[in-house]
Amino acid sequence: QKQVTSDHIDYTVNFYNKDLKNINISIISVTKKQQDLLRLLYKVTEPIRKHYTDLKDASVNFNPTSDLSHYTDNGMAVKRLTKEIEDHRILEQKHYFSLFNPRHREEALMFFGVLMHCADWNTAISSAAYFRERLNEGVFVYGLYTAVIHSKAGEGVVLPPLYEVTPHLFTNSEVINEAYSAKMRQTPGKFRMTFTGTRRNPEQRVAYFGEDIGLNVHHVTWHMDYPFWWKDSYGYHLDRKGELFFWAHHQLTVRFDAERLSNHLNLVDELYWDRPIVEGFAPHTTYKYGGEFPSRPDNVRFEDVDGIVRVRDLVIMESRIRDAIAHGYVTGHDGEIIDIRDEHGIEILGDVIESSKYSPNPEYYGPLHNLAHIILGRQGDPHGKFNMPPGTSQIHGQHLQRTQRHTPSYTKEDIEFAGVVINSVGIDGKLETFFEDFEFDLTMGVDDTEEIEDVPISAIVSRLNHEPFSITADITNNNGDNLFAIIREFLCPRNDANVHS
């Protein structure tokens, strides 16, 4: 049967199988899925809009446990989450969410599990609407985003950028205040967002990179693509997850170093737990609920975060990882010796440092990466005296780079492409960068009521761009037959911060 409506095509197929009994497969168009998702994420800190009638009805009348056959796990995940809500054990709404808070993360993964086990889109979207009105807003957004990324039902759906769904986390609080003023006056507005700091701070020269909203959303989304909490029981194995953990962070740090050299700044120094954090940072951002992101002054020494992490524990974890790199192997939880001086070594060590579920021995090597995020983000209030929320943090990948230095070099045979010759390489176009204005929507950053229409409110920020160019290569294949090849281009600065080659 095929029914065509104004906004989507719905195919319904019924058939009989002696083992599976009657099965109904409903294929919802990507357009309809996209619409449902955008409506769910519209102003997540407020109730679902009444004119989104299907979602509003589901949020009120849907009973997620009335028919457990709509879940592939017989409703185990949905029964658990529903019980937590009934027992009033969940994080309340209008409260900040932190992925590194174990209980916050547990609730987000309970919701993620419900969505991953929905047998069809209608069940998933009805469940999402129901739990949207009952879960903490941050828990809901994180669980929904990760489920869309990792479920088959989410294929083809484009997630809106987080800087428009949760603009408080990416926008200066001064701009948010201006947006609220415009909303109260019902006056459209476009507000210029500047980078933090002043010219007295040399780090201000590269604020355009560290504070770029696209780069920050990319980093958050990458960790949703390859989350440290992922288990293969969710449905599949994340191939080369540890290696990609290294690759993503290495690309980020070397690009940052390249930007620093271009602005006459030295390379980023390694992080030492027994030395002060030389450079402070004032993020100028705020949680929707919970206060502003704490600032960190210059030359702060690391302190234990009461009840969560001690500096000496991080020193011990780092020492164990350094020993593993020096010895060329890690020790599995059952005492197995696992070699890391081969092509798989970086994969294993990436899992160890992040301490993902793929780590061969998380009990011994510990969650270094995650605890480092926590301790850096808590230095504004390490003892909880002022009930401050966590702040921002910066992690550098010196351990993974050290592993590369211990890995055997490529041989001629490893990189040789017999019979293929690169005759020349050229560039068409100008290698020229420039700053341009980028506008993004702030509508979801301000509260309102359905009775009053929204007015256009947006922020404008300068972002780095470049003139279009292409790289050309003249390549000869002397093998006679067609060959498949991948071309990788490596770019690096030619001079140091003092313009010395």
C-alpha positions in Angstrom: 0.0 0.0 0.0 1.3 3.5 -0.7 -0.2 6.7 0.7 1.0 10.1 -0.5 0.4 13.0 1.8 1.5 16.6 1.6 4.7 16.2 3.6 5.9 12.7 3.2 5.4 9.3 1.5 4.5 6.5 3.9 5.0 2.9 2.6 3.3 0.2 4.6 4.1 -3.5 3.8 2.2 -6.4 5.4 3.3 -10.0 5.0 3.1 -13.3 6.8 5.9 -15.5 8.0 5.4 -18.7 9.9 8.2 -17.8 12.4 7.7 -14.0 12.7 3.9 -14.0 12.5 2.4 -10.7 11.2 4.9 -8.0 10.7 4.3 -4.3 9.8 7.1 -2.3 8.3 6.6 1.4 8.0 9.1 3.5 6.1 8.9 7.2 6.9 10.5 9.6 4.5 13.6 11.5 5.5 11.7 14.8 5.0 9.1 13.8 7.7 11.9 12.6 10.0 13.7 15.9 9.6 10.5 17.8 10.4 9.9 15.7 13.5 13.4 16.2 14.7 13.5 20.0 14.2 10.2 20.4 16.0 11.4 18.3 18.9 14.5 20.4 19.3 12.7 23.7 19.0 13.2 25.6 22.3 14.0 22.5 24.3 13.7 24.4 27.6 10.0 25.1 26.9 7.0 22.7 26.4 6.4 21.4 22.9 4.4 23.9 20.9 0.7 23.3 20.7 0.6 23.6 16.9 2.9 20.6 16.6 -0.2 18.6 17.3 1.2 15.1 16.9 4.2 15.7 19.1 2.1 17.6 21.7 -0.4 14.8 21.8 2.3 12.2 22.2 4.0 14.2 25.0 0.7 14.1 27.0 -1.0 10.8 26.0 1.6 8.4 24.8 2.3 5.5 27.3 5.7 4.2 26.5 5.2 1.0 28.5 1.7 0.1 27.3 2.9 -2.1 24.4 6.5 -3.3 24.8 6.4 -5.2 21.5 7.4 -1.8 19.9 10.8 -2.2 21.5 13.5 -4.6 20.3 14.6 -5.3 23.9 11.1 -6.2 25.1 10.9 -2.8 26.8 13.8 -3.3 29.3 15.3 0.1 28.6 12.0 2.0 28.6 10.8 0.3 31.8 14.0 1.3 33.6 13.8 4.9 32.6 10.1 5.2 33.3 10.7 3.7 36.8 13.5 6.3 37.5 11.1 9.1 36.6 8.3 7.6 38.7 10.7 7.3 41.7 11.8 11.0 41.2 15.4 10.0 40.8 16.2 11.9 37.7 18.0 15.3 37.3 15.4 18.0 37.5 14.7 20.4 34.6 16.2 23.9 34.6 19.5 22.5 35.8 22.9 22.3 33.9 23.9 19.0 32.4 27.5 17.7 32.3 28.5 14.6 30.4 31.4 14.0 32.9 28.9 13.8 35.8 28.4 10.0 36.1 24.7 10.3 37.1 23.9 12.9 34.4 25.6 10.6 31.8 23.7 7.6 33.1 20.4 9.3 32.6 21.3 10.4 29.1 22.3 6.9 28.2 19.1 5.4 29.6 17.2 7.7 27.2 19.7 6.8 24.4 19.0 3.2 25.0 15.2 3.7 24.8 15.6 5.3 21.4 18.0 2.7 20.1 15.6 -0.1 20.9 12.6 1.5 19.3 11.3 -0.8 16.5 10.0 2.0 14.3 10.1 5.7 13.8 6.7 6.4 15.2 7.6 4.7 18.4 10.9 6.6 18.6 9.4 10.0 17.9 6.5 9.4 20.4 8.9 8.2 23.0 11.1 11.2 22.4 8.2 13.6 22.7 7.0 11.9 25.9 10.4 12.0 27.6 11.2 15.5 26.4 8.7 16.9 28.8 10.0 14.8 31.7 13.8 14.7 31.4 16.4 17.4 32.0 16.9 19.4 28.8 20.6 18.6 28.5 20.0 14.9 29.1 17.3 15.0 26.4 19.5 16.8 23.8 22.5 14.6 24.3 20.5 11.4 24.3 18.6 12.4 21.2 21.7 13.6 19.2 23.7 10.4 19.9 20.7 8.2 19.1 20.1 9.9 15.7 23.8 9.6 14.9 24.0 5.9 15.7 20.6 4.4 14.9 19.6 3.1 11.5 16.4 5.2 11.7 18.5 8.4 11.8 20.3 7.8 8.5 19.9 10.8 6.2 18.6 13.1 8.9 20.7 16.3 9.4 21.1 17.4 13.0 20.8 21.2 13.5 24.1 22.8 14.8 24.3 22.9 18.6 25.2 26.6 18.6 21.6 27.2 17.5 19.9 24.6 19.7 21.9 25.5 22.9 23.3 29.0 22.0 24.2 29.8 25.6 27.1 27.4 25.4 28.6 29.0 22.4 27.7 32.7 22.6 29.1 35.4 24.8 26.7 36.2 27.7 26.8 39.9 26.6 25.2 38.9 23.3 22.6 36.7 25.0 21.6 39.6 27.2 21.2 41.8 24.2 19.1 39.1 22.6 16.8 39.0 25.6 16.4 42.8 25.5 15.4 42.6 21.8 12.9 39.9 22.6 11.3 41.8 25.4 10.9 44.9 23.1 9.8 42.6 20.2 12.4 44.3 18.1 14.5 42.3 15.5 18.2 42.5 16.2 21.6 41.4 14.9 24.4 41.5 17.5 28.1 41.5 17.0 29.9 38.8 19.1 33.6 39.5 19.8 36.3 37.2 21.0 37.2 37.0 24.7 40.3 38.8 26.1 42.1 42.0 25.0 45.2 42.9 23.1 47.2 42.7 26.3 46.8 39.0 26.1 49.0 37.4 23.4 46.6 34.4 23.2 44.0 36.8 21.8 45.8 36.5 18.5 44.4 33.0 18.1 41.1 33.4 19.7 39.5 33.2 16.3 40.5 29.5 16.3 39.9 28.3 19.8 36.6 30.2 20.0 35.3 29.3 16.6 31.7 28.1 17.0 32.0 25.6 14.1 35.2 24.1 15.4 33.7 23.7 18.9 30.6 22.1 17.5 32.7 19.8 15.4 34.7 18.6 18.4 31.5 18.0 20.5 29.9 16.1 17.6 33.0 14.0 17.0 32.8 12.8 20.5 29.2 11.9 19.9 30.3 9.9 16.8 32.9 8.1 18.9 31.7 8.3 22.5 34.0 6.9 25.3 31.0 5.1 26.8 30.1 3.1 23.6 29.6 -0.6 24.0 29.2 -3.0 21.1 26.0 -4.3 22.7 24.4 -1.1 21.3 24.5 -2.8 17.9 27.9 -2.6 16.2 31.7 -2.1 16.7 33.2 1.3 16.3 36.1 0.5 13.9 39.5 2.0 14.7 38.0 4.1 17.5 41.2 4.5 19.5 43.2 5.4 16.4 40.6 8.0 15.4 40.7 9.4 18.9 44.4 10.0 18.4 43.9 11.3 14.8 41.2 13.8 15.7 43.0 15.3 18.7 46.3 15.3 16.9 44.8 17.2 13.9 43.3 19.7 16.3 46.5 20.3 18.2 48.8 20.6 15.2 46.4 22.9 13.4 46.3 25.0 16.6 50.1 25.1 16.6 50.2 26.1 12.9 47.8 29.0 13.7 50.0 30.0 16.6 53.2 30.0 14.5 51.3 32.1 11.9 50.7 34.7 14.7 54.2 34.7 16.1 53.3 32.5 19.2 55.3 29.5 20.4 53.9 26.0 20.2 51.6 24.8 22.9 53.5 23.5 25.9 52.9 20.1 27.4 50.6 19.8 30.4 52.2 19.1 33.8 50.2 18.3 36.9 52.9 19.7 39.2 53.3 23.0 37.4 51.0 26.0 37.2 48.6 26.5 34.3 50.3 29.6 32.9 47.6 30.9 30.7 44.2 31.8 32.2 40.9 31.9 30.4 37.6 33.8 30.8 35.1 32.1 28.5 32.3 34.8 28.8 29.7 32.1 28.2 26.9 31.0 30.5 24.8 27.9 31.2 21.1 28.4 30.4 20.6 27.4 34.1 23.4 27.2 36.6 25.4 30.4 36.2 28.3 31.5 34.1 31.2 29.3 33.0 33.9 29.9 35.7 37.0 31.9 34.7 40.5 30.7 35.4 43.3 33.3 36.3 46.9 32.9 35.1 49.3 30.7 36.9 46.8 28.5 38.7 48.2 25.4 40.4 46.2 22.2 40.1 44.1 21.3 43.2 42.2 18.1 44.0 38.5 18.2 43.1 36.9 17.0 46.3 35.3 13.6 46.1 36.0 13.3 42.3 39.6 13.3 41.3 43.0 13.8 43.0 46.1 15.3 41.3 48.2 12.4 42.5 45.9 9.9 40.8 46.4 11.6 37.5 50.2 11.5 38.0 50.0 7.8 38.7 47.8 7.1 35.6 50.2 9.2 33.4 53.2 7.4 34.8 51.7 4.0 34.0 50.9 5.1 30.4 54.5 6.5 30.0 55.9 3.2 31.2 53.7 1.3 28.7 55.0 3.4 25.9 58.6 3.0 27.0 58.2 -0.8 27.3 56.2 -1.1 24.1 53.3 -2.9 25.5 50.2 -2.5 27.7 49.0 -5.0 30.3 45.5 -6.4 29.8 43.1 -6.8 32.8 43.9 -10.5 32.8 47.7 -9.9 32.7 48.1 -10.4 29.0 51.0 -8.6 27.3 49.7 -6.5 24.4 52.2 -5.2 21.9 51.8 -1.5 20.9 54.8 -1.2 18.6 53.0 -2.2 15.5 50.4 -0.7 13.2 47.7 -1.4 15.8 49.6 0.2 18.7 48.1 3.7 18.3 44.6 2.1 18.3 45.2 0.4 21.6 46.8 3.4 23.3 44.1 5.7 22.1 41.5 3.5 23.9 43.7 3.4 27.0 44.2 7.1 27.3 40.6 8.0 26.7 39.6 5.0 28.7 36.8 4.0 26.4 34.9 0.7 26.9 37.5 -0.7 24.5 40.4 -0.2 26.8 42.1 -3.5 27.6 42.6 -2.5 31.2 40.6 0.5 32.4 41.0 -0.5 36.1 44.8 -0.1 35.9 45.4 2.7 33.4 42.3 4.7 34.5 40.3 7.3 32.7 43.1 9.8 32.2 41.5 11.9 29.4 38.1 12.2 31.1 39.5 13.0 34.6 41.8 15.6 33.0 38.7 17.3 31.5 37.1 17.2 34.9 40.0 18.6 36.9 40.7 21.3 34.4 37.1 22.4 34.3 36.8 22.4 38.1 39.8 24.6 39.0 37.5 27.6 39.5 35.9 25.9 42.5 37.7 22.6 43.2 36.3 22.3 46.8 32.7 23.1 45.9 32.6 26.1 48.2 30.6 28.3 45.8 28.5 25.6 44.0 29.9 26.6 40.6 29.2 24.5 37.5 32.2 23.1 35.6 34.1 25.3 33.2 36.0 24.8 30.0 39.2 22.7 29.6 42.0 22.0 27.2 43.7 18.6 26.7 46.8 18.1 24.7 48.0 14.8 23.1 51.6 14.5 24.2 51.3 10.8 25.1 50.0 9.8 21.7 52.7 11.7 20.0 55.3 10.1 22.2 54.0 6.7 21.1 54.4 7.6 17.5 58.1 8.3 18.2 58.5 4.8 19.6 56.7 3.1 16.6 59.0 1.7 14.0 59.5 4.0 10.9 57.9 3.1 7.6 60.1 1.1 5.3 60.6 1.8 1.6 58.3 -1.1 0.9 55.6 0.2 3.1 55.2 3.5 1.2 56.4 2.6 -2.3 53.8 2.6 -5.1 55.5 0.5 -7.7 55.0 1.8 -11.3 53.4 5.0 -10.2 55.2 8.3 -10.6 54.2 11.8 -9.4 55.7 14.1 -12.1 54.5 17.5 -10.6 52.2 19.1 -8.1 50.7 22.5 -8.5 48.0 24.9 -7.1 45.3 26.6 -9.0 44.0 29.7 -7.3 45.3 32.0 -4.5 46.4 30.6 -1.2 44.8 33.5 0.7 42.8 33.6 3.9 40.4 36.2 5.2 37.8 36.9 7.9 34.2 37.1 7.0 31.0 37.6 9.0 29.0 34.6 9.9 25.4 34.9 11.2 23.6 32.3 13.3 20.2 32.3 14.9 19.6 33.1 18.6 15.8 32.5 18.6 16.2 29.4 20.8 18.4 31.2 23.2 15.6 33.4 24.6 12.4 32.5 26.5 9.0 33.4 25.2 5.4 32.3 25.0 3.4 30.8 22.1 1.0 33.8 22.2 3.7 36.2 21.0 5.4 35.6 17.7 9.1 35.3 17.5 11.2 38.2 16.0 14.4 37.6 14.1 17.3 37.6 16.5 20.8 36.6 15.5 24.5 36.9 16.3 27.3 37.9 13.9 30.9 36.7 14.5 34.0 36.8 12.4 35.3 33.5 11.1 38.4 32.5 9.1 37.8 31.5 5.5 40.0 31.1 2.4 39.8 31.9 -1.3 38.9 28.8 -3.4 41.8 26.8 -4.7 42.6 23.3 -5.9 45.7 21.2 -5.8 46.6 19.5 -9.1 49.0 16.6 -9.7 50.4 15.1 -12.9 50.7 11.3 -12.2 51.8 8.6 -14.5 50.8 4.9 -14.0 53.2 2.6 -15.8 51.5 -0.6 -14.7 49.2 -0.9 -17.7 46.0 -1.6 -15.6 43.9 0.9 -13.7 44.9 1.2 -10.0 43.1 2.6 -7.0 45.1 5.3 -5.1 44.5 7.7 -2.2 46.4 11.0 -2.2 47.2 12.5 1.2 48.4 16.1 1.4 50.5 17.2 4.4 50.7 20.9 5.3 53.0 22.4 7.9 54.6 25.8 8.7 58.0 26.4 7.3 59.1 28.8 10.0 59.0 28.9 13.8 57.4 31.7 15.9 60.6 33.8 15.3 60.4 33.4 11.5 63.4 31.1 11.5 63.3 28.1 9.1 
